[in-house]
Amino acid sequence: MTRVLLVDDQELVRAGFRMILDLEPDLEVVGEAGDGEECLRRTRELSPDVVLMDIRMPRLDGIEATRRLTAAADAPKVLVLTTFDLDEYVYRAMTAGASGFLLKDVPREQLTSGIRVVARGEALLAPAITRRLVERFVQLPPPGSRVPKGMESLSARELEVLELLAAGSSNAEIAARLVVGEATVKTHVARVLAKLGLRDRVQAVVLAYESGLVQPGRRS
């Protein structure tokens, strides 16, 4: 059972999400919060697996709340939901530690699927959004000019996995591309994250582009 905390400053929005999630046998809404400060308090009290986070809220917005939540060792996954299809919010949410980003008007199936995806530890970010974000907000250095600590310890296969992660590929897509099993891909991803000291796949995406390892529209 995946435990979910709903965070939005509009009570009707929270009620709508609760109605959707209550229909799913494997998803449980354990609580609600109306702003970022209440979210932090309720997270400490309830220990949810996934926080469904709005961005624009009073007192403490969703970006800063996400940053504070994900700083903890036992942090829940954060799935950001907003009515604003603005790249700046997506990029800020990614760098703050969010594991995914969806608009509030997504179909019900996409919302519930998104919660399950981030609960499994995977990133929920479409490749097209990733490319657009990188092109607009990341200052790209020449390839390999700013190699992060630990990058030299990655094997050739692990570097290939990191590049595919940066392209927004799922475990299944990486497995098909490399002609290996998904279990093998999960092992490679875990090793990449451990060697680079990263929390999750979203951090791996940001690092791959910011370091120049991957460039939009070209292979490293």
C-alpha angles and dihedrals in degrees: 000000000000113000114216132195116201115215119185134124092228114080093202091055091052090048091052093051091047091053090052096046095044087066092061115086094207098046124075125187103217098177151334137237132193100206143010097271093052088047091058092049095046091047090056090049100043107027096215122193094220131024115206099210132197117205108212108058136137125261094009123018126221095255095058092039089054091049092052094044096050093048089076121090092231095042121157121236114265122217110189119215123186143155090226116091092197122141093215091063092048093050093045090049091051094049090045089059106265115154096208148004130216136166116243092240095062116128116270092249092055092050095051092042090050092054090052092048096054091041087060089055097255127130120249105208126120116236091236091056091047093054093046092049093050094048093051106035111021118081099222118214123200112286112283095001095118105035111183123230110277096023092108090059093062117104121231090259092049090051089052090051090050091052091051090048089054089054089059096252120161122227090260092051092048090049091052092047094049095036094235135116123274090243089060090050091051089053092050092048092049091051092048092052093046095048093048095042093238128155099215148339094283090060088049091054093050093046094048092057099036091052093051092241088124127031124197111264096007139076120244 
